[in-house]
Amino acid sequence: MKTKIVLWGNNEKDEKLLVAIELEPNDNKIKIYTFPEAVATEEFYNQMMNLWRAGNTVQFPEGHAVIDKELSITENILPENIRVERTDLINRAKTEWHFVVLSSKLHQSYKSDLEEIKEKVSRLDAFEPSVWDEMKTFWNKIQAQAREKNLFRGHADELREITNSIFESLKGLKKAMNKEYEEISKTNSSQFFTALEKIENRIEKGLGLQPIFNELKSIQTDFKNADLTKSDRSKVWKRLDGAFKKVKEKKFGSAGPAKSGFERANRRYDGLISAITKMQSSIDRDKKDMGFQNRRIENTDGQLEMQIRQAKMKMIEERVRSKEEKLA
């Protein structure tokens, strides 16, 4: 979700303004920058749209003003003396940004918990299965939140990196304790090779590719978590990657000859019908998601997760309203 908006507006004197708004999720605050038309040149406007919104630094001209305020789900983002035409952008940002703040709080909470576990692992003298089980449970919780998109991809990736480092530390302790690690690795790699050999035979026979692809993804998941030496891991991955490539080659052959084009009017008509169908499908999915979120709210664990789900509901409602306007 974008956390920066740039649009034109007017002040209480009906003077033209360039308005730039950014969210500071960690502080639950927003900054509103206003630039009089006299300093908001076309070059500066393009810099704000193409660079500033993408997270790059832009030198602001003299004469601009800054407003700091708390983000509130019940109050408008802009003060009353600033009016903009694209109120839909502002309304959508208000609901989305509230969700961004709550998601950031969830990320910080999980990150703090992981740092505590990481510190505990660093003090271990030997592998403890209870700590391993604790990490597996916690990681499953993070994955569940990531799947439901309560955590942004960047935040989920950061938590994954910390989690992976903790698991690696635990694996190191486990490996040092287990003298039979290499034998375990050989056994695991042998099982992978056996499974992959059967799949390769099925590919050559031209059997159903989608079930085979799903099995390969399942094997890939098991492979990531398997106890394997570096050498065995490399060999298994080479075989697994080769099987994926064979499936893709079988499934996606070379494209056939291009079909002749329709007349422009027919193409546009078909395009509009397709867009309407996709938009209606998108609205239906959002409404289904609203029903899902309503059910989850009734069985939510913790106030923060409840707030996140409520924020997602408002965000989805605003998204549906916007899409229904476009569809109409």
C-alpha positions in Angstrom: 0.0 0.0 0.0 1.2 3.5 -0.8 2.0 5.7 2.2 2.5 8.9 0.2 -0.1 10.9 -1.8 0.4 13.9 -4.1 -2.6 15.8 -5.5 -3.9 19.3 -6.2 -6.2 21.2 -3.9 -7.3 24.6 -2.8 -7.0 26.6 0.5 -9.8 28.6 2.3 -9.0 31.5 -0.1 -9.6 29.2 -3.1 -5.9 29.5 -4.0 -4.4 26.5 -5.8 -2.1 24.3 -3.8 0.0 21.2 -4.4 -0.7 18.9 -1.4 1.6 16.0 -0.4 0.7 13.7 2.4 2.8 10.9 4.0 2.2 8.4 6.7 4.7 7.7 9.5 3.3 4.3 10.6 5.7 3.8 13.5 4.5 7.0 15.2 0.8 6.8 14.0 1.2 10.3 12.5 0.8 12.0 9.1 2.7 14.9 7.6 0.9 17.2 5.2 3.0 19.4 3.0 1.4 22.3 1.1 3.1 24.1 -1.8 1.6 27.3 -3.2 1.0 27.3 -7.0 3.8 29.9 -7.4 6.5 27.4 -6.2 4.8 24.2 -7.5 6.4 24.1 -10.9 5.7 21.3 -13.4 9.3 20.0 -12.8 8.7 19.9 -9.0 5.3 18.2 -9.5 6.9 15.5 -11.6 9.7 15.0 -9.0 7.0 14.6 -6.3 5.0 12.1 -8.3 7.9 10.0 -9.7 10.6 10.3 -7.0 9.1 11.4 -3.6 6.2 8.9 -3.8 8.8 6.2 -4.5 10.7 7.0 -1.3 13.4 9.2 -2.8 14.5 12.5 -1.3 13.3 15.7 -3.1 14.4 19.2 -2.2 11.4 21.2 -1.2 11.2 24.8 -2.3 10.9 27.7 0.1 7.4 28.9 1.0 6.0 25.4 1.7 4.1 24.6 4.9 4.0 21.5 7.0 1.2 20.2 9.2 1.7 17.3 11.7 -1.2 15.4 13.1 -2.2 12.1 14.5 -3.9 9.6 12.3 -7.4 8.9 13.4 -10.0 6.6 11.8 -12.8 9.0 12.9 -11.2 12.3 11.7 -10.4 13.5 8.2 -6.8 13.4 7.1 -6.9 16.9 5.7 -7.8 20.0 7.8 -11.0 21.8 6.9 -9.2 24.7 5.2 -7.7 22.3 2.5 -10.0 20.9 -0.2 -9.2 18.5 -2.9 -11.1 17.1 -5.8 -9.9 13.4 -5.4 -11.7 12.8 -2.1 -11.8 9.2 -2.9 -8.0 9.0 -2.6 -8.2 10.6 0.8 -11.0 8.3 2.1 -9.2 5.2 0.9 -5.9 6.4 2.4 -7.6 6.9 5.8 -8.8 3.3 6.0 -5.7 1.8 4.4 -3.3 3.8 6.6 -5.1 2.8 9.8 -4.5 -0.8 8.8 -0.8 0.0 7.9 -0.3 1.4 11.5 -1.9 -1.7 13.1 0.1 -4.0 10.9 3.3 -2.2 11.8 2.5 -2.6 15.5 2.0 -6.3 15.0 5.3 -6.5 13.1 7.1 -4.7 16.0 5.4 -7.0 18.5 6.5 -10.1 16.7 10.0 -8.7 16.1 10.4 -8.0 19.8 9.3 -11.6 20.7 11.8 -13.0 18.2 14.6 -11.0 19.5 13.9 -12.4 23.0 14.0 -15.9 21.6 17.2 -15.2 19.7 18.8 -14.0 22.9 17.7 -17.1 24.7 19.1 -19.3 22.0 22.4 -17.5 22.1 22.8 -18.6 25.8 22.1 -22.2 25.1 25.0 -24.7 25.6 23.2 -27.6 23.9 20.2 -28.2 21.7 16.8 -28.1 23.5 13.8 -29.6 21.7 11.4 -27.3 23.7 13.0 -24.2 22.2 12.8 -25.7 18.7 9.1 -26.5 19.2 8.5 -22.9 20.6 10.1 -21.5 17.4 8.0 -23.7 15.1 4.8 -22.6 16.9 5.8 -19.0 16.7 6.7 -19.2 13.0 3.4 -20.9 12.2 1.7 -17.9 13.9 3.7 -15.5 11.7 2.9 -17.4 8.6 -0.8 -17.4 9.4 -0.7 -13.6 9.7 1.3 -13.3 6.5 -1.1 -15.5 4.6 -4.0 -13.4 5.7 -2.0 -10.3 4.6 -2.1 -8.8 8.1 1.7 -8.4 7.7 3.2 -6.6 4.7 5.6 -8.6 2.6 8.6 -6.5 3.7 7.8 -7.0 7.4 7.1 -10.7 6.9 10.4 -11.1 5.0 12.3 -9.3 7.9 10.6 -11.7 10.5 11.5 -14.6 8.2 15.1 -13.6 8.2 15.2 -13.4 12.0 13.4 -16.7 12.2 15.7 -18.3 9.8 18.8 -17.1 11.7 17.3 -18.6 14.9 16.5 -21.9 13.3 20.0 -21.9 11.8 21.5 -21.4 15.3 19.3 -24.2 16.7 20.2 -26.5 13.7 23.9 -25.8 14.5 23.4 -26.9 18.1 21.5 -29.9 16.9 24.1 -30.8 14.4 26.9 -30.5 16.9 25.0 -32.8 19.3 24.0 -35.4 16.7 27.0 -37.5 15.5 24.7 -39.3 13.0 23.8 -36.1 11.2 25.5 -37.2 7.9 23.7 -40.5 8.0 20.4 -38.7 8.5 21.3 -36.5 5.6 22.0 -39.5 3.4 18.7 -41.1 4.3 16.8 -37.9 3.6 18.5 -37.3 0.3 17.8 -40.9 -0.7 14.1 -40.5 0.0 14.1 -37.3 -2.1 15.8 -39.1 -5.0 13.4 -42.0 -4.8 10.4 -39.6 -4.9 11.9 -37.5 -7.7 12.7 -40.6 -9.7 9.1 -41.7 -9.6 7.9 -38.2 -10.6 10.4 -38.1 -13.5 9.1 -41.4 -14.8 5.5 -40.0 -14.6 6.6 -36.9 -16.5 8.1 -39.0 -19.3 4.9 -41.0 -19.6 3.0 -37.8 -20.1 0.8 -38.1 -17.1 -1.2 -35.2 -15.5 1.2 -32.3 -15.1 -0.8 -30.3 -12.5 -0.8 -33.0 -9.8 2.9 -33.6 -10.5 3.6 -29.9 -10.2 1.8 -29.8 -6.8 3.8 -32.8 -5.6 7.0 -31.1 -6.6 6.0 -28.0 -4.6 5.3 -30.2 -1.6 8.7 -31.9 -2.0 10.2 -28.4 -2.3 8.6 -27.4 1.1 10.0 -30.6 2.7 13.3 -30.0 1.1 13.7 -26.5 2.7 13.1 -27.9 6.2 15.0 -31.2 5.8 18.3 -32.0 7.6 20.8 -32.2 4.7 24.5 -31.6 4.4 25.6 -28.9 2.0 26.7 -31.5 -0.5 23.4 -33.5 -0.3 21.3 -30.4 -0.4 23.1 -29.3 -3.6 22.5 -32.6 -5.3 18.8 -32.8 -4.3 18.2 -29.3 -5.3 19.7 -29.9 -8.8 17.4 -32.9 -9.3 14.4 -31.1 -7.9 15.0 -28.0 -10.1 15.5 -30.2 -13.1 12.1 -31.8 -12.5 10.4 -28.4 -12.2 11.9 -27.4 -15.5 10.7 -30.6 -17.2 7.2 -30.0 -16.1 7.3 -26.4 -17.3 8.6 -27.4 -20.7 5.9 -30.0 -21.0 3.2 -27.6 -19.9 4.1 -24.5 -21.8 5.1 -25.3 -25.3 5.9 -22.7 -28.0 3.1 -20.4 -28.8 1.0 -21.1 -31.9 0.5 -18.7 -34.8 -0.9 -15.4 -33.9 -4.6 -15.0 -34.5 -5.8 -12.3 -36.9 -7.0 -9.1 -35.0 -10.7 -8.1 -34.8 -11.9 -4.7 -35.8 -11.1 -1.9 -33.4 -14.7 -1.5 -32.2 -15.1 -5.3 -31.6 -11.8 -5.4 -29.7 -12.9 -2.5 -27.5 -16.3 -4.0 -26.9 -14.8 -7.3 -25.9 -12.3 -5.5 -23.7 -15.0 -3.6 -21.9 -17.1 -6.8 -21.3 -14.0 -8.5 -19.9 -13.2 -5.5 -17.7 -16.8 -5.5 -16.4 -16.6 -9.2 -15.7 -13.3 -9.0 -13.9 -14.5 -6.0 -11.8 -17.6 -7.8 -10.8 -15.6 -10.9 -9.8 -13.2 -8.7 -7.8 -16.2 -7.1 -5.9 -17.6 -10.6 -5.2 -14.2 -11.7 -3.9 -14.0 -8.6 -1.6 -17.5 -9.3 -0.3 -16.6 -12.9 0.4 -13.5 -11.7 2.2 -15.7 -9.4 4.3 -17.7 -12.4 5.3 -14.6 -14.2 6.2 -13.2 -11.3 8.3 -16.6 -11.0 10.1 -16.4 -14.6 11.1 -12.8 -14.3 12.2 -13.6 -11.2 14.3 -15.9 -13.3 16.4 -13.0 -15.7 17.2 -10.0 -13.3 17.4 -7.2 -13.9 19.8 -6.1 -10.5 21.3 -7.1 -6.9 21.0 -4.5 -6.0 18.4 -5.6 -8.7 16.0 -9.2 -7.6 16.6 -8.2 -4.0 15.6 -6.4 -5.2 12.6 -9.4 -7.2 11.4 -11.7 -4.3 12.0 -9.3 -2.1 10.0 -9.2 -4.6 7.2 -13.0 -4.6 7.2 -13.2 -0.8 6.7 -10.4 -1.0 4.1 -12.3 -3.7 2.1 -15.6 -1.8 2.5 -14.0 1.3 1.0 -12.4 -0.8 -1.8 -15.8 -2.3 -2.6 -17.5 1.1 -2.7 -14.8 2.5 -5.0 -15.0 -0.5 -7.3 -18.8 -0.4 -7.4 -18.6 3.3 -8.5 -16.1 2.3 -11.3 -18.3 -0.6 -12.3 -21.4 1.6 -12.5 
